[in-house]
Amino acid sequence: MPDSFEIVEGPATDQVLVLRVSGRLDSTTAPQLAERCAAAAESGRRLLLNLESVSFIASSGVGALLATAERYREAGSSLHLVALSPSVESVIRLLNLDAFLNVHATEAGALGESKAA
């Protein structure tokens, strides 16, 4: 997995936006992710964050994910974490955050649930 941080917009609909994140999600890059997600929240669409290519996640990255999930909840929308990399999945499960965050194995699964919501 690459260590250079990047956010690439994936397929979008009127109701759902997909952002694919790669590299290290740490104190340097977490603010970039939070800013991009905040801008996406203004569209009113649900957000799917594909984290398959995240090579490392620090506590600041976890904080950015939690803050983003809360922002979307308060706006009446939702954040879905998709295709967690092994490093992200281990942290999410260790902290028991999968009980609070919408986690999906695939984009297709999350998109299907989002369409039904």
C-alpha positions as CSV (number, residue, x, y, z in Angstrom):
1,M,0.0,0.0,0.0
2,P,1.3,3.5,-0.8
3,D,2.3,5.8,2.0
4,S,1.7,9.0,0.0
5,F,-1.7,10.4,1.1
6,E,-4.4,10.9,-1.6
7,I,-8.1,11.3,-1.7
8,V,-9.8,10.4,-5.0
9,E,-13.4,10.9,-5.8
10,G,-15.1,7.7,-7.0
11,P,-18.5,7.3,-8.5
12,A,-21.2,9.6,-7.3
13,T,-24.9,9.9,-7.5
14,D,-27.4,12.6,-6.4
15,Q,-27.5,10.8,-3.1
16,V,-24.1,9.3,-2.5
17,L,-20.5,10.4,-2.9
18,V,-17.5,8.0,-2.8
19,L,-14.1,9.1,-1.6
20,R,-11.2,6.7,-1.9
21,V,-8.4,7.3,0.6
22,S,-4.9,6.0,0.3
23,G,-1.7,6.3,2.3
24,R,-1.1,7.3,5.9
25,L,-3.9,8.8,7.9
26,D,-2.0,10.6,10.6
27,S,-1.7,14.1,12.3
28,T,-0.5,15.6,9.0
29,T,-3.2,14.1,6.8
30,A,-6.2,13.8,9.1
31,P,-7.0,17.5,8.7
32,Q,-7.0,17.2,5.0
33,L,-9.5,14.3,5.2
34,A,-11.7,16.2,7.6
35,E,-11.7,19.3,5.4
36,R,-12.6,17.2,2.3
37,C,-15.4,15.4,4.1
38,A,-16.7,18.7,5.5
39,A,-16.9,20.1,2.0
40,A,-18.7,16.9,0.9
41,A,-21.2,17.2,3.7
42,E,-22.4,20.5,2.3
43,S,-23.8,18.6,-0.7
44,G,-26.2,16.8,1.5
45,R,-25.2,13.4,0.1
46,R,-24.3,10.3,2.0
47,L,-20.5,9.7,2.1
48,L,-18.8,6.4,1.5
49,L,-15.1,6.5,2.5
50,N,-13.2,3.6,0.9
51,L,-10.2,3.0,3.2
52,E,-8.9,-0.1,1.4
53,S,-5.5,1.6,0.6
54,V,-4.9,3.3,3.9
55,S,-1.5,1.9,5.1
56,F,-1.6,3.4,8.6
57,I,-4.1,5.1,10.9
58,A,-3.1,7.2,13.9
59,S,-5.4,8.4,16.7
60,S,-5.8,11.7,14.8
61,G,-7.1,9.7,11.8
62,V,-9.6,7.9,14.1
63,G,-10.6,11.3,15.5
64,A,-11.2,12.6,12.0
65,L,-13.4,9.7,11.2
66,L,-15.4,10.0,14.4
67,A,-15.8,13.8,13.9
68,T,-16.9,13.3,10.3
69,A,-19.5,10.6,11.4
70,E,-20.9,13.0,14.0
71,R,-21.0,15.9,11.5
72,Y,-23.0,13.7,9.0
73,R,-25.4,12.5,11.8
74,E,-26.1,16.0,12.9
75,A,-26.8,17.0,9.3
76,G,-29.3,14.1,8.9
77,S,-27.0,12.1,6.6
78,S,-24.6,9.3,7.1
79,L,-20.9,8.3,6.7
80,H,-20.1,4.7,5.7
81,L,-16.6,3.3,6.0
82,V,-15.9,0.8,3.2
83,A,-13.3,-1.9,2.5
84,L,-11.2,-1.3,5.5
85,S,-7.5,-2.1,5.1
86,P,-6.1,-4.5,7.7
87,S,-4.5,-1.7,9.6
88,V,-7.7,0.4,9.8
89,E,-9.8,-2.7,10.6
90,S,-7.6,-3.7,13.5
91,V,-7.8,-0.2,15.1
92,I,-11.6,0.1,14.5
93,R,-12.2,-3.3,16.1
94,L,-9.7,-2.8,18.9
95,L,-11.5,0.4,19.9
96,N,-14.9,-1.2,19.3
97,L,-15.8,1.6,17.0
98,D,-17.6,-0.7,14.6
99,A,-20.4,-0.5,17.0
100,F,-20.7,3.2,16.4
101,L,-19.6,3.5,12.7
102,N,-21.3,2.2,9.6
103,V,-18.7,-0.3,8.3
104,H,-19.1,-2.3,5.1
105,A,-17.0,-4.9,3.4
106,T,-17.5,-3.5,-0.1
107,E,-18.6,-0.3,-1.9
108,A,-21.4,-2.2,-3.6
109,G,-22.8,-3.4,-0.3
110,A,-22.7,0.1,1.1
111,L,-24.2,1.6,-2.0
112,G,-27.0,-0.9,-1.9
113,E,-27.7,-0.1,1.8
114,S,-27.5,3.7,1.0
115,K,-30.1,3.4,-1.8
116,A,-32.4,1.6,0.5
117,A,-32.0,4.2,3.3
